[in-house]
Amino acid sequence: MAGTKTTTAPRATPKPPPRAEGATRVDVLIVGAGISGIGAAWRLKRQCPDKSFVVLEAKETFGGTWTTHTYPGIRSDSDLYTFGYEFKPWVGPPIATAEEILTYMREVIDESDLGAHIRYGHRIESAAWSSAEQRWTVRARTADGAEQVFSAGFLWMCQGYYAHDQGYTPEWPGMDAYGGRIVHPQTWPADLDLTGKRVLVIGSGATAATVVPAIAGTCAHVTLLQRSPTYFIPGRNANDLATQLRQLEIDETWIHEIVRRKVLFDQAEFTRRAREEPEAVKQELLAGVAALLPEGYDVATHFTPRYRPWRQRIAFVPDGDLFQGVASGAASVVTGEIERFTRSGVQLKSGEVLEADVIITATGFNLCADGGIALSVDGRSVKLSDTVTYRGMMFTGLPNYLWVFGYFRASWTLRVDLLAKFVCRLLAHMDARGAHAVEVKLPPEDASAPLGPWIDEEDFNPGYIQRGAHLLPKCGPKPEWRHTQDYWREKDDIPAIDLDGPEFVYS
Ligand SMILES: Cc1cc2nc3c(=O)[nH]c(=O)nc-3n(C[C@H](O)[C@H](O)[C@H](O)COP(=O)(O)OP(=O)(O)OC[C@H]3O[C@@H](n4cnc5c(N)ncnc54)[C@H](O)[C@@H]3O)c2cc1C
């Protein structure tokens, strides 16, 4: 592991901050009302009914990712039996639209009366920990510019991992001279009419693979331009086991649990094979794609990635719609690098020119690790990148603070449930010990060990993680000081964590 050494700066003498007049006092403050924040609130209310809590959300509504992204065809790229919560059965097709996911989340909010706890239009700007008070003072800005102050015992960070206001668009020469419209899918304009237009979609990930088939029937032609190809798994948007269990009139709660286990079992097997026999898995994935393309299609150039399977998320393509678009001629794929934008399109390094009326840059996210929140501890500013993570959820030097960063290879939400149960257990444990604060600390034998990056680039390397690596916490030498991204190990390890272990320091 490439390492840097960090030393923990001595903590300044705790000074109580000026008491915020009129602060709303809660035991727990949840940041964000996306799928993580709603899952956290549900579990807290159920498992710790005596804890007061509030969910602060910058937007005017819940949903996070599923509200931000409104581009044509927006849908999940993993199955909802596992992306849905453990506690609420998913009854629709496995790959869901944003609207279906939002309906599901609304039901969770309404059925458990979570709405009363959520304050929309509250963008948190700062969170300051006071060791003297053993509380966080959280300052949020409301839409009308007013400041609202909260005093919270515990910060449960469900702010996601990317900036919601703007996606990532690389700078290409000549962009200013381009005469058409440039659109990033993350900020899709409501007035964009693609009827009869020549559209160029730049990118190769799940977003590009979703937008292309969704607009292929509307625009004159859509070209997907990628620098290098990505792996896809085409398949029917149906789960045969769920269908069969429904025919047998099995209760939906059971179907959810059984199908969830089956999906996780199959994913574990796939992940193992991708590690142990990458070439065989690669050939299977390529054969699945080739089967949907016309005879003689250049799969080697356009659909054969340069990396081994699973180093980036693999998107499921429901009903192979992307490949149908290519086969029908409504969409085409070009693999090459952009030299420059021209007045009417882009010119590639190969000399090829692609003309387009609209260019869609499906080029990814801007990583945002801390939700744009200025953190401080006893008056000293703290950056997440200065900390070392305990299991990708708690951080050295940040008391009573936990960030829900889900899984990439399995559904994000699996970790939401797992960490929610952990937080509830931790809060109960603190009460039992009479403790008001808990902090994680590297054991002395590891304190001067070389530290590594949040995610091992060899193992998983999407562009936004590489671009934002400097913003992320460091990991330590042992698995418990890393975000292992291994659901199958964590599902047993996290519930078994010894809360009296040496890594937890209570006060
Ligand atoms: C288009 C797209 C499709 C995806 N599909 C899948 C998929 O199929 N399966 C999968 O596992 N993962 C998928 N992901 C990853 C996805 O982001 C997560 O799975 C999940 O939705 C993240 O949920 P979250 O609640 O943690 O974060 P977000 O959805 O990012 O929500 C965070 C919320 O916190 C709020 N917030 C942030 N900062 C502040 C602040 N300072 N103050 C107040 N509020 C704040 C935001 O406004 C937002 O509402 C997808 C991502 C994208 C972009």
PDBQT file of the ligand as one rigid body, heavy atoms in Angstrom, charges set to zero:
ROOT
HETATM    1  C1  LIG A 601     -27.610   8.480 -11.287  1.00  0.00    +0.000 C 
HETATM    2  C2  LIG A 601     -27.144   7.604 -10.160  1.00  0.00    +0.000 A 
HETATM    3  C3  LIG A 601     -27.586   6.295 -10.084  1.00  0.00    +0.000 A 
HETATM    4  C4  LIG A 601     -27.166   5.488  -9.027  1.00  0.00    +0.000 A 
HETATM    5  N1  LIG A 601     -27.621   4.203  -8.983  1.00  0.00    +0.000 NA
HETATM    6  C5  LIG A 601     -27.258   3.426  -7.955  1.00  0.00    +0.000 A 
HETATM    7  C6  LIG A 601     -27.741   2.080  -7.870  1.00  0.00    +0.000 A 
HETATM    8  O1  LIG A 601     -28.494   1.607  -8.694  1.00  0.00    +0.000 OA
HETATM    9  N2  LIG A 601     -27.322   1.323  -6.822  1.00  0.00    +0.000 N 
HETATM   10  C7  LIG A 601     -26.472   1.806  -5.883  1.00  0.00    +0.000 A 
HETATM   11  O2  LIG A 601     -26.143   1.074  -4.962  1.00  0.00    +0.000 OA
HETATM   12  N3  LIG A 601     -26.008   3.073  -5.931  1.00  0.00    +0.000 NA
HETATM   13  C8  LIG A 601     -26.371   3.891  -6.939  1.00  0.00    +0.000 A 
HETATM   14  N4  LIG A 601     -25.896   5.167  -7.005  1.00  0.00    +0.000 N 
HETATM   15  C9  LIG A 601     -25.063   5.691  -5.956  1.00  0.00    +0.000 C 
HETATM   16  C10 LIG A 601     -26.053   6.536  -5.101  1.00  0.00    +0.000 C 
HETATM   17  O3  LIG A 601     -25.653   7.838  -5.031  1.00  0.00    +0.000 OA
HETATM   18  C11 LIG A 601     -26.291   5.928  -3.779  1.00  0.00    +0.000 C 
HETATM   19  O4  LIG A 601     -26.636   4.612  -3.919  1.00  0.00    +0.000 OA
HETATM   20  C12 LIG A 601     -27.382   6.581  -2.924  1.00  0.00    +0.000 C 
HETATM   21  O5  LIG A 601     -28.512   7.056  -3.596  1.00  0.00    +0.000 OA
HETATM   22  C13 LIG A 601     -26.736   7.630  -2.133  1.00  0.00    +0.000 C 
HETATM   23  O6  LIG A 601     -27.644   7.954  -1.135  1.00  0.00    +0.000 OA
HETATM   24  P1  LIG A 601     -27.250   8.920   0.030  1.00  0.00    +0.000 P 
HETATM   25  O7  LIG A 601     -28.509   9.205   0.761  1.00  0.00    +0.000 OA
HETATM   26  O8  LIG A 601     -26.109   8.365   0.806  1.00  0.00    +0.000 OA
HETATM   27  O9  LIG A 601     -26.691  10.224  -0.688  1.00  0.00    +0.000 OA
HETATM   28  P2  LIG A 601     -27.427  11.279  -1.699  1.00  0.00    +0.000 P 
HETATM   29  O10 LIG A 601     -28.410  10.553  -2.498  1.00  0.00    +0.000 OA
HETATM   30  O11 LIG A 601     -26.303  11.947  -2.338  1.00  0.00    +0.000 OA
HETATM   31  O12 LIG A 601     -28.197  12.200  -0.697  1.00  0.00    +0.000 OA
HETATM   32  C14 LIG A 601     -27.525  13.058   0.186  1.00  0.00    +0.000 C 
HETATM   33  C15 LIG A 601     -28.474  14.145   0.622  1.00  0.00    +0.000 C 
HETATM   34  O13 LIG A 601     -27.792  14.948   1.585  1.00  0.00    +0.000 OA
HETATM   35  C16 LIG A 601     -28.059  16.303   1.312  1.00  0.00    +0.000 C 
HETATM   36  N5  LIG A 601     -26.944  17.117   1.790  1.00  0.00    +0.000 N 
HETATM   37  C17 LIG A 601     -25.653  17.061   1.388  1.00  0.00    +0.000 A 
HETATM   38  N6  LIG A 601     -24.921  17.991   2.024  1.00  0.00    +0.000 NA
HETATM   39  C18 LIG A 601     -25.769  18.649   2.853  1.00  0.00    +0.000 A 
HETATM   40  C19 LIG A 601     -25.609  19.732   3.749  1.00  0.00    +0.000 A 
HETATM   41  N7  LIG A 601     -24.424  20.335   3.921  1.00  0.00    +0.000 N 
HETATM   42  N8  LIG A 601     -26.695  20.157   4.442  1.00  0.00    +0.000 NA
HETATM   43  C20 LIG A 601     -27.901  19.559   4.287  1.00  0.00    +0.000 A 
HETATM   44  N9  LIG A 601     -28.112  18.536   3.413  1.00  0.00    +0.000 NA
HETATM   45  C21 LIG A 601     -27.049  18.093   2.713  1.00  0.00    +0.000 A 
HETATM   46  C22 LIG A 601     -28.210  16.367  -0.194  1.00  0.00    +0.000 C 
HETATM   47  O14 LIG A 601     -28.978  17.485  -0.581  1.00  0.00    +0.000 OA
HETATM   48  C23 LIG A 601     -28.910  15.050  -0.497  1.00  0.00    +0.000 C 
HETATM   49  O15 LIG A 601     -30.299  15.175  -0.505  1.00  0.00    +0.000 OA
HETATM   50  C24 LIG A 601     -26.295   5.994  -8.054  1.00  0.00    +0.000 A 
HETATM   51  C25 LIG A 601     -25.828   7.315  -8.161  1.00  0.00    +0.000 A 
HETATM   52  C26 LIG A 601     -26.261   8.106  -9.191  1.00  0.00    +0.000 A 
HETATM   53  C27 LIG A 601     -25.759   9.505  -9.262  1.00  0.00    +0.000 C 
ENDROOT
TORSDOF 0
